[in-house]
């Protein structure tokens, strides 16, 4: 269903937050290392999806420099665009999303 797809996408996007990764990491590795990981478990599939999203989000750093540079600039642009949107909404963006606070 549409609602399920939206929920999965939301979960995947939120999983790219490193704070979420560190919260999920111990549970994931514990279930894998103990042999208790069950692909049929909704919880375990969610943990795996979170780990894969983090890996996907960070993998550009091990690619050739020209690729890494392009991806890093795309991420910075996305963050600054988000900060600009927040400013238009009279919100204060966090420093990493505020292009006026760049060194």
C-alpha positions, 0 to 999 in steps of 0.5 A: 500500500501507499502508506506502507511504502511511505513508512519504509521510505521514511524509515530508510531516510531516518536511518541515514542519521548516524545517531540512529545508526549508533542506536541500532548497531549493537542490536544488529550485530548482537543478533547476527553474531549470536546466530539469532538474526531472522530475515523473517523478523520485521524488526531484524529486516528493519535493522538490516535496512538501517545498516544498509542505508548507513553504508550507502550513505557513507560509501562515497568516501572510499570511492575515487577522489573525483567521485567523492568530491562531487558527492560531498558537494551534492550533500553540502548543497542539499544541506544548505538548501534545507537550511534556506528553506528553514530560514524562509519558515522563520526557523533557525537551521543547525550550523551544518545547514546554514550557508552563512556559518561556513568557514 
